[in-house]
Amino acid sequence: MKRMDARRLPWPHRRVWALQAAARLLIVTAILVSAALPAHAYRVEPMSLELESAGRGAQGSFRVINDGTEPVAIEIRLAARSLAEDGTETLSPVGDQFILFPAQMILRPGQSQAVRVQWKADANISREQNFRIITEQLPVNLQREREGGAQIGITLRYQGTLYVRPARAKPAVAVESARVEPAPGGGSQLALVLANNGTRHAILGTDLEVSVRAGNQNISLAGEKTGSLLGANLLAGNKRRFVVPLPATLPPGTATVTLDYETMY
């Protein structure tokens, strides 16, 4: 085996060699640390829950399941959710809008627990309300540490979605503005603002097709070529801005864009 001596390499190559050696050391360290981690694991099913604002549909449940080999302590809370035009998410307290039970639990290995959620605020909301279900493992030592042994604390946190919708709620996605701009690396990109003027969220599914007309040129995009539009969640009453790379250069300026989609709930 040929051995590489970093001292005999030019400086740029010595730096690359040192980075590669450091990366190998980090990988080995990660393997050793992961081997020492306690087997704490849990999951939440389902990760998305939809309630109605009134009637029997105003309550639902999800299940927390301990798949690990040790007990876990878990805390559950709800948060109101909003999305800015650039997709930045903000969470805020929900107050007393829900009944959530239980909010804390200890699960033994293989044990599961149903969690009940009930909307008890305004039954006459005009459009869908958006929330997060947050489950977080508490850093509680439920077993005695082995004498002389080291313990690494790991906590798992999941964020699911919770929607409360009025009767007959539907999305209505519209193109508010669209412009073709020069892309930073050359070529063109589409700057697009979409508005959901409906009363229910819309998730743009895998069958999404986008038609772009700029000047006298037309381009059709589908599937992965739609970039960040694919799978985008447009909350009711919200606007989102997207930048989509175009496969060909189009004249800059205002564009006409048509969306063909089926939403996933």
C-alpha positions as CSV (number, residue, x, y, z in Angstrom):
1,M,0.0,0.0,0.0
2,K,1.3,3.4,-1.0
3,R,1.6,5.7,2.1
4,M,0.9,9.4,1.7
5,D,3.1,11.8,3.6
6,A,1.4,15.1,4.2
7,R,4.7,16.9,4.8
8,R,5.8,16.3,1.2
9,L,2.6,17.6,-0.4
10,P,2.1,21.2,-1.5
11,W,0.1,23.3,0.9
12,P,-3.3,23.0,-0.8
13,H,-2.9,19.2,-1.0
14,R,-1.7,19.0,2.6
15,R,-4.9,20.9,3.7
16,V,-7.2,18.5,1.7
17,W,-5.3,15.5,3.2
18,A,-5.7,16.9,6.7
19,L,-9.5,17.5,6.1
20,Q,-9.9,13.9,4.9
21,A,-8.1,12.6,7.9
22,A,-10.2,14.7,10.2
23,A,-13.3,13.4,8.4
24,R,-12.3,9.8,9.0
25,L,-11.7,10.6,12.6
26,L,-15.2,12.1,13.0
27,I,-16.8,9.1,11.3
28,V,-15.0,6.7,13.7
29,T,-16.0,8.9,16.7
30,A,-19.6,9.0,15.5
31,I,-19.7,5.2,15.3
32,L,-18.2,4.8,18.8
33,V,-20.7,7.3,20.2
34,S,-23.7,5.8,18.4
35,A,-22.7,2.4,19.8
36,A,-22.9,3.8,23.4
37,L,-26.3,5.5,22.9
38,P,-29.2,4.1,24.9
39,A,-32.0,2.5,22.8
40,H,-34.6,5.3,23.3
41,A,-37.0,5.4,20.4
42,Y,-40.6,6.3,19.9
43,R,-42.9,7.2,17.0
44,V,-46.2,9.0,16.5
45,E,-49.1,7.8,14.2
46,P,-50.5,9.6,12.3
47,M,-48.3,12.6,11.9
48,S,-51.2,14.7,10.5
49,L,-54.6,15.1,12.0
50,E,-57.6,17.0,10.7
51,L,-60.6,18.0,12.8
52,E,-63.9,19.7,12.0
53,S,-64.8,22.9,13.8
54,A,-68.1,21.5,15.1
55,G,-69.9,18.3,15.8
56,R,-68.4,14.8,16.3
57,G,-65.6,15.6,14.0
58,A,-64.2,18.2,16.3
59,Q,-62.2,15.5,18.2
60,G,-59.7,13.0,17.1
61,S,-56.7,11.1,18.4
62,F,-53.2,10.0,17.6
63,R,-51.0,7.3,19.1
64,V,-47.5,7.5,20.7
65,I,-45.6,4.2,20.5
66,N,-42.4,3.2,22.3
67,D,-40.3,1.1,19.9
68,G,-37.2,1.2,22.1
69,T,-35.9,-1.2,24.7
70,E,-36.1,1.3,27.6
71,P,-38.9,3.5,29.1
72,V,-39.4,7.0,27.7
73,A,-41.0,10.1,29.2
74,I,-42.8,12.2,26.7
75,E,-44.5,15.6,26.8
76,I,-47.0,16.8,24.2
77,R,-48.2,20.3,23.4
78,L,-49.9,22.2,20.6
79,A,-48.9,25.4,18.9
80,A,-50.5,27.7,16.4
81,R,-48.7,27.8,13.1
82,S,-48.2,30.5,10.5
83,L,-46.1,30.6,7.4
84,A,-44.5,33.8,6.0
85,E,-44.3,34.4,2.3
86,D,-40.7,33.0,2.2
87,G,-41.9,29.8,4.0
88,T,-40.5,30.7,7.4
89,E,-42.7,29.1,10.1
90,T,-43.7,30.8,13.3
91,L,-45.3,29.0,16.3
92,S,-47.3,30.7,19.0
93,P,-49.3,29.5,22.1
94,V,-52.8,28.1,21.5
95,G,-54.3,29.1,24.8
96,D,-57.4,27.2,25.8
97,Q,-58.6,26.4,22.3
98,F,-58.1,22.6,22.7
99,I,-58.5,19.8,25.2
100,L,-55.4,17.6,25.0
101,F,-55.2,14.5,27.1
102,P,-52.8,13.2,28.3
103,A,-50.2,15.9,27.9
104,Q,-47.4,13.8,29.6
105,M,-46.8,10.1,29.7
106,I,-44.2,7.4,30.5
107,L,-44.2,4.5,28.1
108,R,-42.6,1.1,28.8
109,P,-40.9,-0.8,25.9
110,G,-43.5,-1.9,23.4
111,Q,-46.2,0.2,25.1
112,S,-48.4,2.7,23.3
113,Q,-50.8,5.5,24.4
114,A,-53.6,7.2,22.5
115,V,-53.7,11.0,22.9
116,R,-57.1,12.7,22.5
117,V,-57.4,16.2,20.9
118,Q,-60.6,18.2,20.9
119,W,-61.3,21.6,19.4
120,K,-63.4,23.7,21.8
121,A,-63.0,27.2,20.4
122,D,-65.1,28.9,17.8
123,A,-67.4,26.5,15.9
124,N,-68.0,29.0,13.2
125,I,-64.6,29.7,11.9
126,S,-64.5,31.0,8.3
127,R,-61.4,29.1,7.2
128,E,-59.1,26.4,8.3
129,Q,-56.9,27.0,11.3
130,N,-53.4,25.6,11.4
131,F,-51.4,24.0,14.3
132,R,-48.5,21.9,15.2
133,I,-48.6,18.8,17.4
134,I,-45.2,18.7,19.2
135,T,-44.1,15.6,21.0
136,E,-40.8,15.8,22.9
137,Q,-38.9,13.2,24.9
138,L,-38.1,14.5,28.4
139,P,-34.5,14.2,29.6
140,V,-35.5,12.0,32.6
141,N,-33.3,9.1,33.7
142,L,-35.8,6.4,34.2
143,Q,-33.2,3.7,34.9
144,R,-30.2,3.6,37.2
145,E,-27.0,4.3,35.5
146,R,-24.5,1.5,35.5
147,E,-21.8,2.0,38.1
148,G,-18.7,3.6,36.5
149,G,-20.5,3.9,33.1
150,A,-21.0,7.0,31.0
151,Q,-24.5,8.0,29.8
152,I,-25.3,10.2,26.8
153,G,-28.7,12.0,26.9
154,I,-30.6,12.0,23.7
155,T,-34.1,13.4,23.3
156,L,-36.3,12.9,20.3
157,R,-38.8,15.6,19.1
158,Y,-41.5,15.3,16.4
159,Q,-43.6,18.0,14.9
160,G,-46.9,16.8,13.3
161,T,-49.6,18.9,11.7
162,L,-53.1,19.6,13.0
163,Y,-55.8,21.3,11.0
164,V,-59.3,22.5,12.2
165,R,-61.5,23.3,9.2
166,P,-65.1,24.5,8.7
167,A,-67.6,22.5,6.8
168,R,-67.1,22.2,3.0
169,A,-63.7,23.9,3.2
170,K,-61.8,23.9,-0.2
171,P,-58.5,25.3,-1.4
172,A,-58.4,27.9,-4.2
173,V,-54.8,28.4,-5.4
174,A,-54.2,31.4,-7.7
175,V,-51.1,32.9,-9.3
176,E,-50.7,36.4,-7.9
177,S,-47.6,37.4,-9.7
178,A,-45.0,35.7,-12.0
179,R,-41.8,37.1,-13.5
180,V,-38.9,35.6,-15.4
181,E,-35.6,36.8,-14.0
182,P,-31.9,36.1,-14.9
183,A,-30.7,33.2,-12.7
184,P,-27.5,33.8,-10.7
185,G,-25.6,31.0,-12.5
186,G,-26.9,31.9,-15.9
187,G,-30.1,31.1,-17.7
188,S,-33.5,32.0,-16.4
189,Q,-35.6,31.5,-13.3
190,L,-39.2,32.0,-12.5
191,A,-40.1,34.2,-9.5
192,L,-43.7,33.2,-8.5
193,V,-46.1,34.2,-5.8
194,L,-49.0,31.9,-5.1
195,A,-52.0,32.8,-3.0
196,N,-54.4,30.3,-1.5
197,N,-57.7,32.2,-1.4
198,G,-59.7,29.2,-0.3
199,T,-60.7,27.9,3.1
200,R,-58.5,24.8,3.3
201,H,-54.8,24.1,2.8
202,A,-53.4,22.7,-0.4
203,I,-50.4,20.5,-0.8
204,L,-49.2,20.5,-4.4
205,G,-48.9,16.8,-5.3
206,T,-46.6,14.8,-7.6
207,D,-49.0,15.3,-10.6
208,L,-48.2,19.1,-10.6
209,E,-47.7,20.7,-14.0
210,V,-46.7,24.3,-14.6
211,S,-47.0,26.1,-17.9
212,V,-44.9,29.3,-18.4
213,R,-45.3,31.8,-21.2
214,A,-42.9,34.7,-21.5
215,G,-42.8,36.8,-24.7
216,N,-43.6,34.3,-27.5
217,Q,-42.0,31.3,-25.8
218,N,-43.7,28.5,-23.8
219,I,-42.2,26.0,-21.3
220,S,-43.9,23.2,-19.5
221,L,-42.6,21.9,-16.2
222,A,-43.7,18.7,-14.4
223,G,-42.6,16.6,-11.5
224,E,-39.2,17.3,-10.1
225,K,-38.7,20.0,-12.7
226,T,-41.1,22.2,-10.7
227,G,-38.5,22.6,-8.0
228,S,-39.7,23.9,-4.6
229,L,-43.3,24.0,-5.9
230,L,-43.5,20.2,-5.6
231,G,-45.0,19.2,-2.3
232,A,-45.4,22.8,-1.2
233,N,-48.0,23.5,1.5
234,L,-50.2,26.5,0.9
235,L,-52.2,27.3,4.0
236,A,-55.6,28.8,3.7
237,G,-55.5,32.6,3.4
238,N,-51.7,32.6,2.9
239,K,-49.2,33.6,0.2
240,R,-46.0,31.8,-0.7
241,R,-43.1,33.0,-2.9
242,F,-41.1,30.5,-4.9
243,V,-38.1,30.6,-7.2
244,V,-38.1,27.8,-9.9
245,P,-35.1,27.2,-12.3
246,L,-36.2,27.2,-15.9
247,P,-34.6,24.6,-18.3
248,A,-34.3,27.2,-21.1
249,T,-33.6,30.9,-21.3
250,L,-36.8,33.0,-21.5
251,P,-37.1,36.8,-22.0
252,P,-37.1,38.6,-18.7
253,G,-40.3,40.3,-17.5
254,T,-43.9,39.4,-16.6
255,A,-44.9,35.9,-17.4
256,T,-48.2,34.0,-17.6
257,V,-48.3,30.9,-15.5
258,T,-50.9,28.2,-15.3
259,L,-51.0,25.5,-12.6
260,D,-52.5,22.1,-13.1
261,Y,-52.5,20.2,-9.8
262,E,-54.4,17.9,-7.4
263,T,-53.9,18.7,-3.8
264,M,-52.8,16.1,-1.2
265,Y,-54.4,16.4,2.3
